[in-house]
Amino acid sequence: YLVAALIRQESAYNPTARSPKNARGLMQLLPSTASRFGLARKQSLFDPETNIRVGTRFLSHLMDRFDGNIIQMLAGYNAGPGHIEGWKARYPAEDEVLFSESIPFRETRDYVSLIQRNLFWYKTLYPNAVRVAKQR
């Protein structure tokens, strides 16, 4: 559900999507990020299977880094993981909603909210969807 919700927000399921910042494919990965997670050729970011494989590796890394906190993981995916520690220190909040609302980048704050909306609807509309086991 989470990957589908993220892809909807990132590319609207367009495998050839390209952002003004050069993010590519379904999960809108920057070539520099993708290379850290096993991608050799940036052109293959337009291949859906490759993009999702590399993108989910990055998501898994962020989930580990932020101890399973989905709000922080999504904010890190959008704004870059380096920003999150600073935001947590500057805007300490145990509550996820308060943290989400205190994100200083409006784009990232909206991004987190929109993916949570997508996630809600996918879980509601497709309650019996097949879940894929976490692969490492």
N, C-alpha and C positions, 0 to 999 in steps of 0.2 A: 504494500500500500504506500509506504513512504517513498520508495523509488518512483512509483507511478505519479504520486503527487508532486514530487520534485521535477520530474520530466515535464509534466504539464505546465508548470510555472516557468521552467527554464526555456523550453523550446516549442511548447504546444505540440509535441510529438513530431516535430519536423527534423528528420535525421540530417538534413543539410543546413540547418540553422547556423548562422554565424553572427556573433555580436560585434558591435563597434570596437570592443576591447579584444577581439580575436578569439573569444571563446567559441567552441565548435561542437556541433552534434547535439544529440538528444539531451545530454546532461550538461551541455555548455561548459566543457572543460577547456581551460587554457592549455596550450601545448606544453608550457613549462611545468604545470601541475601534473599533467598526464605523464610526462617523462619520468617524474619521481615515482610513479606508480606502475611502471612497466611498459610504457608505450615508446616504441622506437621511432615510428613514422607519424608525424603530426597529421598527415592526410588521412590516416586510418581512423581518425576521430569522427569521420563522417559515416563510418560503418557502425550500424546500431549495436551489433553484438560486442564489438571492441569498445565502443564508447561506454556501454553499460557495464562491461567487465571492469574497465579502468575506473569509471565513476563510482562503482560500488566499493572498490578497494579504497578509494579516497574517503567515501562515507564511513567505511568501517574504521579507518584510521582516526577520523574525527570522533566517532562514537567512543573509541577507546580513550582518546585524548581528553574528552569531556565527560568521562565516566557515565556514558549512556544518556546524558542530558540532551534530548532532541532539540530543544530551543537553542542551546549553545552550539550544537552541531550544525544546525541550519544557518545560524548567524555566521559561523566560521566558514561554511561552504560559500556563502554569499560575499562576505566582507574580507575573508581571509582569517585563518585561525589565530594569527598573531594579535588581532584586535581584541579577542574575547577576554584574555587575562586582564588586560588594562581596563576593560569595561567592568569586569567583575570587581576589581579593586576600587574603581571610581564610583560605581553604583552597586554597592553590596545589597543583594536581595536574595533571600532564601527561596522566595516564591517565584516560580517560573514566569508567571504572568507579569509580575512586577519587573523582573529582569527583562522580559521581552519588551515591555513598554518603555524601559529606560535605555534601550539601544539608541545611541546618539545619531546613527545614520538612518534617516527616514527610509531610504530604499531598502535597507536591511530589515528594519522594523516591519515594513509592509510585506517584504518577502516572507519573513517568518510567519506572519499572520495568514498570508495567502496560502502557503503550503499547509498550514494547519487546517485551513478551510477545505482545501483539496483532500487532505487526509480524512477528515470527517466524512465528506461525501463519498469517497471511495469505500470506506468501511461500512457506511450506511447502505449504499447501493449494491455492493458486492460482498455481503457478509460471509459467503462461502468460497471466496477466492482461494486458490491454492497458494500456500505459503512456501517459499523456497528457503531451505536451511542455509544458515550463514556459512559461507565457504571462505577458507583462508588459503 
